[in-house]
Amino acid sequence: MTATPAPLTGPDAERLAAMLADTLCERTGMEVLALGAEGGTMTMPVEGNTQPFGLLHGGATIALAESVASLAAYLRAVEVHGEGAAAVGTNVSAVHHRSAREGTVTAVCTPQHLGRQVATYAVEVRDEAGRLVSSVTVSTMLLPPRA
């Protein structure tokens, strides 16, 4: 059984905010609610992240899922390899079940595999009514610090 990701506070929250500044996460309005090596939760508004027909863009949904999984993988890499470690995405697979037209979507990320070299997460993206919007699997490679 894995631990439940905790809300970020203090220096951890400030460090994360600095990491996300001027990134796609910031531009799409993503917010981290909880985060740990074992997963996390992020939200994103539908408004401003739609495709031409007014529906939540599938690419934005995938970006949200990949963001929460990549941040969790980064923390896993630091756990395994120490400060200076990194995580990079190697595979993303998504199934879109429905879309959203308004409100906020929430991505909840849980581990499928937490190894020393690879971490894989399952991410469920849901609308405000709790309906499943997308199921996304994200695999990452955990990299030790560069010399």
DSSP file with accessible surface (Angstrom, degrees, kcal/mol):
  #  RESIDUE AA STRUCTURE BP1 BP2  ACC     N-H-->O    O-->H-N    N-H-->O    O-->H-N    TCO  KAPPA ALPHA  PHI   PSI    X-CA   Y-CA   Z-CA
    1    1 A M              0   0  236      0, 0.0     2,-0.2     0, 0.0     0, 0.0   0.000 360.0 360.0 360.0 138.4    0.0    0.0    0.0
    2    2 A T        -     0   0   76      1,-0.1     2,-0.1   109,-0.1   108,-0.0  -0.640 360.0-103.0 -99.5 158.5    1.3    3.5   -0.9
    3    3 A A        -     0   0   66     -2,-0.2    -1,-0.1     1,-0.1    33,-0.0  -0.376  37.1-106.5 -75.1 154.0    1.1    6.6    1.2
    4    4 A T        -     0   0  128     -2,-0.1    31,-0.1     1,-0.1    -1,-0.1  -0.694  40.0-109.5 -80.3 129.4   -1.5    9.3    0.3
    5    5 A P        -     0   0   29      0, 0.0    31,-0.2     0, 0.0    35,-0.1  -0.328  35.4-135.2 -59.4 140.7    0.2   12.4   -1.2
    6    6 A A  B     -A   35   0A  58     29,-0.6    29,-2.2     1,-0.1     2,-0.0  -0.670  21.1 -97.8 -97.7 152.4    0.2   15.3    1.1
    7    7 A P        -     0   0   92      0, 0.0     2,-0.4     0, 0.0    27,-0.2  -0.399  46.1-114.6 -61.1 143.1   -0.7   18.9    0.3
    8    8 A L        +     0   0   47     25,-0.3     2,-0.3    24,-0.1    28,-0.0  -0.702  43.7 167.1 -85.3 135.6    2.4   20.9   -0.3
    9    9 A T    >>  -     0   0  105     -2,-0.4     3,-1.0    -3,-0.0     4,-0.9  -0.907  41.0  -1.2-138.8 167.5    3.2   23.7    2.2
   10   10 A G  H 3> S-     0   0   36     -2,-0.3     4,-2.2     1,-0.2     3,-0.4  -0.153 124.7  -4.1  57.6-138.5    6.1   26.0    3.1
   11   11 A P  H 3> S+     0   0  103      0, 0.0     4,-2.7     0, 0.0    -1,-0.2   0.827 133.3  57.1 -60.5 -33.7    9.4   25.6    1.2
   12   12 A D  H <> S+     0   0   98     -3,-1.0     4,-2.3     2,-0.2    -2,-0.2   0.922 109.0  46.0 -63.7 -42.3    8.2   22.6   -0.8
   13   13 A A  H  X S+     0   0   33     -4,-0.9     4,-2.6    -3,-0.4    -1,-0.2   0.907 113.5  49.1 -66.2 -40.5    5.3   24.6   -2.2
   14   14 A E  H  X S+     0   0  141     -4,-2.2     4,-2.1     2,-0.2    -2,-0.2   0.908 111.0  50.0 -65.9 -40.8    7.5   27.6   -2.9
   15   15 A R  H  X S+     0   0  103     -4,-2.7     4,-2.0     2,-0.2    -2,-0.2   0.922 112.4  47.4 -63.4 -43.2   10.1   25.3   -4.7
   16   16 A L  H  X S+     0   0   18     -4,-2.3     4,-2.1     2,-0.2    -2,-0.2   0.924 109.3  53.2 -65.1 -43.0    7.3   23.8   -6.8
   17   17 A A  H  X S+     0   0   62     -4,-2.6     4,-1.0     1,-0.2    -1,-0.2   0.908 109.6  49.3 -58.8 -40.6    5.8   27.2   -7.7
   18   18 A A  H  < S+     0   0   74     -4,-2.1     3,-0.4     1,-0.2    -1,-0.2   0.895 109.8  51.6 -65.7 -39.6    9.3   28.3   -8.9
   19   19 A M  H  < S+     0   0   80     -4,-2.0    -1,-0.2     1,-0.2    -2,-0.2   0.868 113.7  44.0 -63.6 -36.1    9.6   25.1  -11.0
   20   20 A L  H >< S+     0   0   31     -4,-2.1     3,-1.2    -5,-0.1     6,-0.7   0.562  84.2 120.0 -89.8  -8.5    6.2   25.6  -12.6
   21   21 A A  T 3< S+     0   0   48     -4,-1.0     3,-0.1    -3,-0.4     4,-0.1  -0.314  85.1   4.4 -60.7 135.6    6.6   29.4  -13.3
   22   22 A D  T 3  S+     0   0  125      1,-0.2    -1,-0.3     2,-0.1     2,-0.2   0.839 106.6 119.0  58.4  37.8    6.4   30.3  -17.0
   23   23 A T  S <> S-     0   0   41     -3,-1.2     4,-2.4     1,-0.1    -1,-0.2  -0.731  84.4 -94.8-119.5 176.0    5.6   26.7  -18.0
   24   24 A L  H  > S+     0   0   89     -2,-0.2     4,-2.2     1,-0.2     6,-0.3   0.883 123.8  60.7 -57.8 -37.5    2.7   25.1  -19.8
   25   25 A C  H  4>S+     0   0   12      1,-0.2     5,-2.3     2,-0.2     4,-0.5   0.931 108.2  42.5 -57.1 -45.6    1.3   24.3  -16.3
   26   26 A E  H >45S+     0   0  110     -6,-0.7     3,-1.1    -3,-0.2    -2,-0.2   0.930 113.3  51.8 -67.3 -44.4    1.1   27.9  -15.4
   27   27 A R  H 3<5S+     0   0  162     -4,-2.4    -1,-0.2     1,-0.3    -2,-0.2   0.790 112.0  46.1 -66.2 -27.9   -0.3   29.0  -18.8
   28   28 A T  T 3<5S-     0   0   17     -4,-2.2    -1,-0.3    -5,-0.2    -2,-0.2   0.466 115.0-113.8 -93.7  -1.7   -3.1   26.4  -18.7
   29   29 A G  T < 5 +     0   0   30     -3,-1.1    -3,-0.2    -4,-0.5    -2,-0.1   0.696  54.1 167.4  80.4  20.0   -4.0   27.3  -15.1
   30   30 A M      < -     0   0   15     -5,-2.3     2,-0.4    -6,-0.3    14,-0.2  -0.404  15.0-165.0 -67.8 143.9   -3.0   23.9  -13.6
   31   31 A E  E     - B   0  43A 125     12,-2.2    12,-2.4    -2,-0.1     2,-0.5  -0.999  16.6-134.0-132.4 136.1   -2.8   23.8   -9.8
   32   32 A V  E     + B   0  42A  34     -2,-0.4    10,-0.2    10,-0.2   -24,-0.1  -0.777  24.6 172.8 -87.4 124.6   -1.1   21.2   -7.6
   33   33 A L  E    S-     0   0A  84      8,-2.9     2,-0.3    -2,-0.5   -25,-0.3   0.774  70.6  -2.8 -97.7 -37.7   -3.3   20.2   -4.7
   34   34 A A  E     + B   0  41A  13      7,-1.6     7,-2.5   -27,-0.2    -1,-0.4  -0.982  67.4 179.2-153.5 148.9   -1.2   17.3   -3.3
   35   35 A L  E     +AB   6  40A  12    -29,-2.2   -29,-0.6    -2,-0.3     2,-0.3  -0.973  12.3 141.5-158.5 139.6    2.0   15.7   -4.5
   36   36 A G  E >   - B   0  39A  10      3,-2.4     3,-2.0    -2,-0.3    40,-0.2  -0.948  63.5 -88.9-161.4 173.4    4.4   12.9   -3.5
   37   37 A A  T 3  S+     0   0    4     -2,-0.3    39,-0.2     1,-0.3     3,-0.1   0.762 125.4  59.0 -61.7 -22.2    6.6   10.2   -5.1
   38   38 A E  T 3  S-     0   0   34      1,-0.2     2,-0.3    37,-0.1    -1,-0.3   0.358 124.1 -78.7 -91.0   6.0    3.5    8.0   -4.8
   39   39 A G  E <   -B   36   0A   0     -3,-2.0    -3,-2.4    71,-0.2     2,-0.3  -0.891  47.5-147.7 134.7-162.4    1.3   10.3   -6.9
   40   40 A G  E     -BC  35 109A   1     69,-1.2    69,-3.1    -2,-0.3     2,-0.4  -0.988  16.0-101.7 176.1-176.9   -0.7   13.4   -6.6
   41   41 A T  E     +BC  34 108A  33     -7,-2.5    -8,-2.9    -2,-0.3    -7,-1.6  -1.000  30.6 172.3-136.2 131.8   -3.7   15.6   -7.5
   42   42 A M  E     -BC  32 107A   0     65,-2.0    65,-3.4    -2,-0.4     2,-0.3  -0.967  13.7-152.6-134.8 153.4   -3.8   18.5   -9.9
   43   43 A T  E     -BC  31 106A  19    -12,-2.4   -12,-2.2    -2,-0.3    63,-0.2  -0.836   8.0-173.7-121.4 163.1   -6.6   20.6  -11.3
   44   44 A M  E     - C   0 105A   0     61,-2.0    61,-2.8    -2,-0.3   -14,-0.2  -0.958  26.4-118.3-153.8 135.9   -7.1   22.6  -14.4
   45   45 A P  E     - C   0 104A  44      0, 0.0    59,-0.3     0, 0.0   -15,-0.0  -0.457  12.2-142.9 -72.3 147.6   -9.9   24.9  -15.6
   46   46 A V  S >  S+     0   0    0     57,-3.0     3,-2.6    -2,-0.1    11,-0.2   0.916  80.0  90.2 -72.4 -43.1  -11.8   23.9  -18.7
   47   47 A E  T 3  S+     0   0  170     56,-0.6    55,-0.1     1,-0.3    54,-0.0  -0.279  97.3  17.2 -57.6 130.4  -12.1   27.6  -19.8
   48   48 A G  T 3  S+     0   0   69    -19,-0.0    -1,-0.3     1,-0.0    -2,-0.1   0.342 115.2  76.4  88.8  -6.5   -9.1   28.6  -21.9
   49   49 A N  S <  S+     0   0   17     -3,-2.6     8,-2.7     5,-0.1     2,-0.2  -0.156  70.6 115.8-127.4  38.8   -8.2   24.9  -22.6
   50   50 A T  B     -G   56   0B  60      6,-0.3     6,-0.2    10,-0.1    51,-0.1  -0.643  59.5-124.9-107.1 163.1  -10.8   24.0  -25.1
   51   51 A Q    >   -     0   0   47      4,-2.8     3,-2.2    -2,-0.2     4,-0.1  -0.423  51.1 -81.1 -94.5 176.2  -10.8   23.0  -28.8
   52   52 A P  T 3  S+     0   0  126      0, 0.0    -2,-0.0     0, 0.0    -1,-0.0   0.696 127.0  59.5 -58.2 -18.4  -12.7   24.9  -31.4
   53   53 A F  T 3  S-     0   0  160      2,-0.1     3,-0.1     3,-0.0    -3,-0.0   0.336 118.8-104.6 -94.2   8.9  -16.0   23.1  -30.6
   54   54 A G  S <  S+     0   0   29     -3,-2.2     2,-0.3     1,-0.3    -5,-0.1   0.538  81.1 124.6  85.3   5.1  -16.0   24.3  -27.0
   55   55 A L  S    S-     0   0   45     -4,-0.1    -4,-2.8     1,-0.1    -1,-0.3  -0.698  75.8 -86.8 -96.3 152.5  -15.0   21.0  -25.5
   56   56 A L  B     -G   50   0B   6     44,-2.7    -6,-0.3    -2,-0.3     2,-0.2  -0.334  54.1-111.6 -53.3 128.1  -12.0   20.4  -23.2
   57   57 A H     >  -     0   0   87     -8,-2.7     4,-2.1   -11,-0.2     5,-0.2  -0.472  13.7-139.6 -68.9 131.5   -9.1   19.8  -25.5
   58   58 A G  H  > S+     0   0   23      1,-0.2     4,-2.4     2,-0.2     5,-0.2   0.875 104.2  54.5 -59.2 -36.6   -7.8   16.2  -25.4
   59   59 A G  H  > S+     0   0   36      2,-0.2     4,-2.4     1,-0.2    -1,-0.2   0.879 106.7  50.5 -66.8 -35.7   -4.2   17.4  -25.6
   60   60 A A  H  > S+     0   0   13      2,-0.2     4,-2.2     1,-0.2    -1,-0.2   0.905 109.4  51.6 -67.0 -39.5   -4.8   19.7  -22.6
   61   61 A T  H  X S+     0   0    3     -4,-2.1     4,-2.3     2,-0.2    -2,-0.2   0.933 111.4  46.7 -61.6 -45.0   -6.2   16.8  -20.7
   62   62 A I  H  X S+     0   0   47     -4,-2.4     4,-3.2     1,-0.2     5,-0.3   0.901 109.2  55.0 -65.4 -38.9   -3.2   14.7  -21.5
   63   63 A A  H  X S+     0   0   17     -4,-2.4     4,-2.2     1,-0.2    -1,-0.2   0.910 108.3  49.2 -61.2 -40.6   -0.9   17.6  -20.5
   64   64 A L  H  X S+     0   0    0     -4,-2.2     4,-2.2     2,-0.2     5,-0.2   0.951 113.9  45.5 -62.3 -48.2   -2.6   17.7  -17.1
   65   65 A A  H  X S+     0   0    0     -4,-2.3     4,-2.1     1,-0.2     5,-0.2   0.921 114.5  47.3 -62.9 -44.8   -2.2   14.0  -16.6
   66   66 A E  H  X S+     0   0   67     -4,-3.2     4,-2.7     1,-0.2    -1,-0.2   0.877 109.8  55.4 -66.7 -33.3    1.4   14.0  -17.8
   67   67 A S  H  X S+     0   0   21     -4,-2.2     4,-2.4    -5,-0.3     5,-0.2   0.952 109.7  43.4 -65.2 -49.0    2.2   16.9  -15.6
   68   68 A V  H  X S+     0   0    0     -4,-2.2     4,-2.1     1,-0.2    -1,-0.2   0.925 117.6  46.7 -66.1 -39.0    1.0   15.4  -12.3
   69   69 A A  H  X S+     0   0    0     -4,-2.1     4,-2.7    -5,-0.2    -2,-0.2   0.916 112.3  50.0 -68.6 -39.9    2.7   12.0  -13.2
   70   70 A S  H  X S+     0   0   34     -4,-2.7     4,-2.3     2,-0.2    -2,-0.2   0.889 110.2  49.8 -66.8 -38.3    6.0   13.7  -14.2
   71   71 A L  H  X S+     0   0   15     -4,-2.4     4,-1.9    -5,-0.2    -1,-0.2   0.919 112.4  47.6 -66.4 -41.6    6.1   15.7  -11.0
   72   72 A A  H  X S+     0   0    0     -4,-2.1     4,-2.2    -5,-0.2    -2,-0.2   0.926 111.6  51.1 -62.8 -41.7    5.5   12.6   -8.9
   73   73 A A  H  X S+     0   0    0     -4,-2.7     4,-2.9     1,-0.2    -2,-0.2   0.881 105.5  55.8 -64.7 -37.0    8.2   10.8  -10.9
   74   74 A Y  H  X S+     0   0   45     -4,-2.3     4,-2.2     2,-0.2    -1,-0.2   0.941 108.5  47.5 -59.2 -45.4   10.6   13.6  -10.3
   75   75 A L  H  X S+     0   0   52     -4,-1.9     4,-2.2     1,-0.2    -2,-0.2   0.885 111.2  51.5 -64.9 -36.4   10.1   13.2   -6.5
   76   76 A R  H  X S+     0   0   47     -4,-2.2     4,-2.4     2,-0.2     5,-0.2   0.922 107.7  52.6 -63.8 -42.5   10.5    9.4   -6.9
   77   77 A A  H  X S+     0   0    0     -4,-2.9     4,-3.5     1,-0.2     5,-0.5   0.911 109.0  49.3 -60.8 -40.9   13.8   10.1   -8.8
   78   78 A V  H  X S+     0   0   27     -4,-2.2     4,-1.9     1,-0.2    -1,-0.2   0.911 110.0  52.1 -65.6 -39.3   15.0   12.3   -5.9
   79   79 A E  H  < S+     0   0  120     -4,-2.2    -2,-0.2    -5,-0.2    -1,-0.2   0.918 120.3  33.5 -58.8 -44.5   14.1    9.5   -3.4
   80   80 A V  H  < S+     0   0   23     -4,-2.4    -2,-0.2    -5,-0.1    -1,-0.2   0.896 135.3  20.7 -81.2 -42.9   16.0    6.9   -5.4
   81   81 A H  H  < S-     0   0   47     -4,-3.5    -3,-0.2     1,-0.2    -2,-0.2   0.470 101.5-123.8-112.5  -7.9   19.0    8.9   -6.8
   82   82 A G    ><  -     0   0   28     -4,-1.9     3,-1.6    -5,-0.5    -1,-0.2  -0.174  55.2 -18.2  90.8 175.9   19.2   12.0   -4.5
   83   83 A E  T 3  S+     0   0  121      1,-0.2     3,-0.1    -4,-0.1     0, 0.0  -0.246 125.6  36.8 -55.5 143.4   19.2   15.7   -5.2
   84   84 A G  T 3  S+     0   0   54      1,-0.3    62,-0.4    61,-0.1    -1,-0.2   0.302  86.5 130.7  93.3  -8.6   19.9   16.6   -8.8
   85   85 A A    <   -     0   0    5     -3,-1.6    -1,-0.3    60,-0.2     2,-0.3  -0.282  38.1-163.2 -70.8 165.2   18.0   13.6  -10.2
   86   86 A A  E     -D  143   0A  41     57,-2.4    57,-3.5    -9,-0.1     2,-0.4  -0.928  12.9-143.8-144.0 166.2   15.4   14.1  -12.9
   87   87 A A  E     -D  142   0A  24     -2,-0.3     2,-0.4    55,-0.2    55,-0.2  -0.997  13.3-169.5-134.5 138.9   12.5   12.2  -14.5
   88   88 A V  E     -D  141   0A  70     53,-2.1    53,-2.9    -2,-0.4     2,-0.2  -0.984  26.9-113.0-129.5 141.3   11.5   12.2  -18.2
   89   89 A G  E     +D  140   0A  37     -2,-0.4    51,-0.3    51,-0.2     3,-0.1  -0.464  31.8 172.4 -70.4 140.0    8.4   10.9  -19.8
   90   90 A T  E     +     0   0A  81     49,-3.0     2,-0.3     1,-0.4    50,-0.2   0.589  65.3  13.0-119.7 -23.5    8.8    7.9  -22.1
   91   91 A N  E     -D  139   0A  94     48,-1.5    48,-2.8     2,-0.0     2,-0.4  -0.960  52.6-174.4-158.3 137.6    5.3    6.9  -22.9
   92   92 A V  E     -D  138   0A  44     -2,-0.3     2,-0.4    46,-0.2    46,-0.2  -0.999   6.2-179.2-133.1 130.7    1.8    8.3  -22.5
   93   93 A S  E     -D  137   0A  67     44,-2.4    44,-2.9    -2,-0.4     2,-0.4  -0.996   9.5-177.2-131.4 127.3   -1.4    6.4  -23.4
   94   94 A A  E     -D  136   0A  35     -2,-0.4     2,-0.4    42,-0.2    42,-0.2  -0.955  19.5-166.5-130.4 145.5   -4.8    8.0  -23.1
   95   95 A V  E     -D  135   0A  79     40,-2.4    40,-2.4    -2,-0.4     2,-0.6  -0.997  16.5-151.1-124.9 121.8   -8.4    7.0  -23.5
   96   96 A H  E     +D  134   0A  92     -2,-0.4    38,-0.3    38,-0.2     3,-0.1  -0.856  17.8 175.2 -95.2 120.8  -10.9    9.9  -23.6
   97   97 A H        -     0   0   94     36,-3.0     2,-0.3    -2,-0.6    37,-0.2   0.769  66.1 -19.7 -94.3 -34.0  -14.3    8.7  -22.3
   98   98 A R        -     0   0  118     35,-1.6    -1,-0.3    33,-0.1     2,-0.2  -0.932  65.0-124.1-159.4 175.7  -16.2   12.0  -22.3
   99   99 A S        -     0   0   43     -2,-0.3     2,-0.3    -3,-0.1    28,-0.1  -0.651  13.5-130.5-123.1-178.9  -15.4   15.7  -22.4
  100  100 A A        -     0   0    8     -2,-0.2   -44,-2.7     1,-0.1     3,-0.1  -0.966   9.9-169.4-131.6 150.1  -16.2   18.7  -20.3
  101  101 A R  S    S+     0   0  169     -2,-0.3     2,-0.3     1,-0.2    -1,-0.1   0.553  72.0   6.1-112.0 -17.2  -17.5   22.1  -21.4
  102  102 A E  S    S+     0   0  163      2,-0.1    26,-0.3   -56,-0.1    -1,-0.2  -0.952  95.1  36.5-156.4 172.2  -17.1   24.1  -18.2
  103  103 A G  S    S-     0   0   29     -2,-0.3   -57,-3.0    -3,-0.1   -56,-0.6  -0.459  88.0 -47.1  83.2-148.9  -15.8   24.1  -14.7
  104  104 A T  E     -C   45   0A  45    -59,-0.3     2,-0.3    -2,-0.2    24,-0.3  -0.944  40.1-146.0-128.5 143.7  -12.6   22.4  -13.5
  105  105 A V  E     -C   44   0A   0    -61,-2.8   -61,-2.0    -2,-0.4     2,-0.4  -0.859  13.4-149.4-108.0 149.6  -11.2   18.9  -14.1
  106  106 A T  E     -CE  43 126A  45     20,-2.6    20,-2.7    -2,-0.3     2,-0.5  -0.976   1.8-155.5-123.0 131.1   -9.1   17.1  -11.5
  107  107 A A  E     -CE  42 125A   0    -65,-3.4   -65,-2.0    -2,-0.4     2,-0.5  -0.924   6.7-167.5-107.0 124.1   -6.3   14.6  -12.2
  108  108 A V  E     -CE  41 124A  65     16,-2.6    16,-2.4    -2,-0.5     2,-0.5  -0.970   8.5-160.6-114.4 123.4   -5.6   12.0   -9.6
  109  109 A C  E     +CE  40 123A   3    -69,-3.1   -69,-1.2    -2,-0.5    14,-0.2  -0.882  12.2 175.5-110.5 128.2   -2.4   10.1  -10.1
  110  110 A T  E     - E   0 122A  75     12,-2.8    12,-2.9    -2,-0.5   -71,-0.2  -0.964  33.2-103.6-129.7 150.5   -1.5    6.7   -8.5
  111  111 A P  E     + E   0 121A  30      0, 0.0    10,-0.3     0, 0.0     3,-0.1  -0.438  29.1 174.8 -76.6 144.0    1.5    4.5   -9.0
  112  112 A Q  E    S+     0   0A 115      8,-3.5     2,-0.3     1,-0.4     9,-0.2   0.631  82.1   4.9-105.9 -34.0    1.4    1.3  -11.0
  113  113 A H  E     - E   0 120A 101      7,-2.0     7,-2.6     2,-0.0     2,-0.5  -0.938  57.5-171.6-153.5 127.7    5.2    0.7  -10.7
  114  114 A L  E     + E   0 119A  51     -2,-0.3     5,-0.2     5,-0.2     2,-0.1  -0.844  29.0 154.8-122.5  91.7    7.8    2.5   -8.6
  115  115 A G        -     0   0   13      3,-2.6   -35,-0.1    -2,-0.5    -2,-0.0  -0.269  56.4-101.9-102.0-168.5   11.2    1.2   -9.6
  116  116 A R  S    S+     0   0  156     -2,-0.1     3,-0.1     1,-0.1   -36,-0.0   0.703 119.4  19.9 -87.2 -23.9   14.7    2.5   -9.5
  117  117 A Q  S    S+     0   0  149      1,-0.3    25,-2.9    24,-0.1     2,-0.4   0.637 127.5  38.9-116.5 -25.4   14.8    3.3  -13.2
  118  118 A V  E     - F   0 141A  54     23,-0.3    -3,-2.6   -31,-0.0     2,-0.4  -0.990  53.5-174.9-133.4 137.1   11.2    3.4  -14.3
  119  119 A A  E     -EF 114 140A   0     21,-1.8    21,-2.6    -2,-0.4     2,-0.4  -1.000   8.7-169.3-128.3 132.1    8.0    4.8  -12.6
  120  120 A T  E     -EF 113 139A  20     -7,-2.6    -8,-3.5    -2,-0.4    -7,-2.0  -0.982   4.8-169.9-125.0 134.9    4.6    4.3  -14.2
  121  121 A Y  E     -EF 111 138A   0     17,-2.8    17,-2.6    -2,-0.4     2,-0.5  -0.941  18.2-142.0-125.9 146.1    1.5    6.0  -13.0
  122  122 A A  E     -EF 110 137A  25    -12,-2.9   -12,-2.8    -2,-0.4     2,-0.5  -0.907  23.0-165.3-101.6 132.0   -2.3    5.7  -13.7
  123  123 A V  E     -EF 109 136A   2     13,-3.4    13,-3.0    -2,-0.5     2,-0.5  -0.983   8.7-163.2-123.9 126.7   -4.1    9.0  -13.9
  124  124 A E  E     -EF 108 135A  86    -16,-2.4   -16,-2.6    -2,-0.5     2,-0.5  -0.944   6.8-159.9-106.3 126.9   -7.8    9.5  -13.8
  125  125 A V  E     -EF 107 134A   0      9,-2.8     8,-3.4    -2,-0.5     9,-1.6  -0.939  17.1-179.8-107.1 125.3   -9.1   12.8  -15.0
  126  126 A R  E     -EF 106 132A  88    -20,-2.7   -20,-2.6    -2,-0.5     6,-0.2  -0.906  22.7-125.8-127.1 152.9  -12.6   13.6  -13.7
  127  127 A D    >   -     0   0   14      4,-2.2     3,-2.2    -2,-0.3   -22,-0.2  -0.235  46.2 -86.4 -84.7-178.6  -15.1   16.5  -14.1
  128  128 A E  T 3  S+     0   0  141      1,-0.3   -23,-0.1   -26,-0.3    -1,-0.1   0.753 128.9  56.9 -64.7 -22.9  -16.7   18.4  -11.2
  129  129 A A  T 3  S-     0   0   73      2,-0.1    -1,-0.3     1,-0.0     3,-0.1   0.435 120.0-109.4 -85.3  -0.3  -19.5   15.9  -11.1
  130  130 A G    <   +     0   0   36     -3,-2.2     2,-0.2     1,-0.3    -2,-0.1   0.513  68.8 148.0  85.4   6.3  -17.0   13.1  -10.6
  131  131 A R        -     0   0  123      1,-0.1    -4,-2.2    -5,-0.0     2,-0.4  -0.550  55.9-108.1 -78.1 139.2  -17.5   11.6  -14.0
  132  132 A L  E     + F   0 126A  43     -2,-0.2    -6,-0.3    -6,-0.2     3,-0.1  -0.496  39.6 172.9 -69.2 119.9  -14.4   10.0  -15.6
  133  133 A V  E     -     0   0A   2     -8,-3.4   -36,-3.0    -2,-0.4   -35,-1.6   0.859  64.6  -4.3 -91.6 -49.5  -13.2   12.2  -18.5
  134  134 A S  E     -DF  96 125A   0     -9,-1.6    -9,-2.8   -38,-0.3     2,-0.5  -0.998  50.6-146.8-148.3 149.2  -10.0   10.3  -19.4
  135  135 A S  E     -DF  95 124A  39    -40,-2.4   -40,-2.4    -2,-0.3     2,-0.4  -0.983  28.7-177.7-114.0 124.9   -7.8    7.4  -18.2
  136  136 A V  E     -DF  94 123A   2    -13,-3.0   -13,-3.4    -2,-0.5     2,-0.5  -0.981  18.2-159.5-130.8 134.6   -4.1    8.1  -18.8
  137  137 A T  E     -DF  93 122A  48    -44,-2.9   -44,-2.4    -2,-0.4     2,-0.5  -0.955  13.7-171.2-110.4 130.3   -1.1    5.9  -18.2
  138  138 A V  E     -DF  92 121A   0    -17,-2.6   -17,-2.8    -2,-0.5     2,-0.4  -0.986   4.2-167.0-125.6 123.4    2.3    7.7  -18.0
  139  139 A S  E     -DF  91 120A  21    -48,-2.8   -49,-3.0    -2,-0.5   -48,-1.5  -0.893  11.1-174.9-108.0 142.2    5.7    6.0  -17.9
  140  140 A T  E     -DF  89 119A   1    -21,-2.6   -21,-1.8    -2,-0.4     2,-0.5  -0.939  23.2-131.0-133.9 154.8    8.8    7.8  -16.9
  141  141 A M  E     -DF  88 118A  86    -53,-2.9   -53,-2.1    -2,-0.3     2,-0.6  -0.916  22.2-139.4-104.5 133.3   12.5    7.1  -16.7
  142  142 A L  E     -D   87   0A   4    -25,-2.9   -55,-0.2    -2,-0.5   -68,-0.1  -0.836  20.7-160.4 -96.5 121.4   14.2    8.1  -13.5
  143  143 A L  E     -D   86   0A  56    -57,-3.5   -57,-2.4    -2,-0.6   -62,-0.1  -0.861  11.5-131.9-109.6 131.8   17.6    9.7  -14.1
  144  144 A P        -     0   0   74      0, 0.0   -62,-0.1     0, 0.0   -60,-0.1  -0.284  48.1 -75.3 -69.4 163.8   20.5   10.0  -11.6
  145  145 A P        -     0   0   57      0, 0.0     2,-0.3     0, 0.0   -60,-0.2  -0.268  50.7-115.6 -58.4 145.9   22.2   13.4  -11.3
  146  146 A R              0   0  237    -62,-0.4    -3,-0.0    -3,-0.1     0, 0.0  -0.649 360.0 360.0 -82.4 143.6   24.6   14.3  -14.1
  147  147 A A              0   0  154     -2,-0.3    -1,-0.1     0, 0.0     0, 0.0  -0.190 360.0 360.0 -73.2 360.0   28.2   14.6  -13.2
